[in-house]
Amino acid sequence: MFAQLIKPFRTLDIEESRRLISNREIILSEYALIRLNENQKRLFTEDEILRIIKEEISIKVHLQINQKYVYYYALEKDFLKLVLEVTEKKVVIVTLLYVKKISEFS
């Protein structure tokens, strides 16, 4: 059942994905970094994560069935995967993952 909720059902183009997060307050949930190891937490500080989401262009974005958005950003060899909850006034970074590849169904 859970896998069905996180299954993507719509891909967003670059312009649509940038519009979606622009002019909204961006905050990190208290659990966003829970899946990172200590080295990754030192690398991905809150300031760095906010810089990435505001300045970098995501390489893939999709909306999941559960109404959360997944943004992928290319790093040197791997990817940063951000799961976002978007409301009218804010963007909450729910989960942040450091991944080796983009999921097959993504």
PEHUDA-V921719 format. One record per pair of residues at least 24 apart in sequence whose C-alpha atoms are under 10 Angstrom apart, sorted by the first residue. I is the first residue (numbers start at 1). J is the second residue. Records with the same first field share a line. If there is no record, write none. Layout:
I: J + J
//
This chain:
2: 66
3: 65
4: 64 + 65 + 66
5: 64 + 65 + 66 + 67 + 68
6: 63 + 64 + 65 + 66 + 67 + 68 + 69 + 70 + 106
7: 62 + 63 + 64 + 65 + 66 + 105 + 106
8: 61 + 62 + 63 + 64 + 65 + 66 + 67 + 68 + 69 + 70 + 105 + 106
9: 62 + 63 + 64 + 65 + 66 + 67 + 105 + 106
10: 61 + 62 + 63 + 64 + 65 + 69 + 106
11: 60 + 61 + 62 + 63 + 64 + 69 + 70 + 106
12: 60 + 61 + 62 + 63 + 69 + 70 + 71
13: 58 + 59 + 60 + 61 + 62
14: 57 + 58 + 59 + 60 + 61
15: 57
16: 61
17: 57 + 58 + 60 + 61 + 62 + 63 + 69 + 70 + 71
18: 53 + 54 + 55 + 56 + 57 + 58 + 61
20: 69 + 86 + 87 + 88 + 90 + 91
21: 53 + 54 + 84 + 86 + 87 + 88 + 89 + 90 + 91 + 92
22: 53 + 54 + 89 + 90 + 91
23: 88 + 89 + 90 + 91
24: 86 + 87 + 88 + 89 + 90 + 91 + 92
25: 86 + 87 + 88 + 89 + 90 + 91 + 92
26: 50 + 53 + 54 + 84 + 86 + 89 + 90 + 91 + 92 + 93
27: 84 + 90 + 91 + 92 + 93 + 94
28: 84 + 91 + 92 + 93 + 94 + 95 + 96
29: 84 + 85 + 91 + 92 + 93 + 94 + 95 + 96
30: 92 + 93 + 94 + 95
31: 93 + 94 + 95 + 96
32: 82 + 83 + 84 + 92 + 93 + 94 + 95 + 96 + 97
33: 93 + 94 + 95 + 96 + 97
34: 95 + 96 + 97
35: 95 + 96 + 97 + 98
36: 95 + 96 + 97 + 98
37: 98
40: 97 + 98
44: 80 + 96 + 98
49: 80 + 82 + 93 + 96
50: 93
52: 80
53: 82 + 93
58: 82
60: 102 + 106
61: 106
62: 106
63: 106
64: 106
68: 92 + 93 + 94
69: 93 + 94
70: 94 + 95 + 96 + 106
71: 96
72: 97 + 98 + 99 + 101 + 102 + 106
73: 98 + 102
74: 99 + 101 + 102
75: 99 + 100
77: 101
78: 102
//
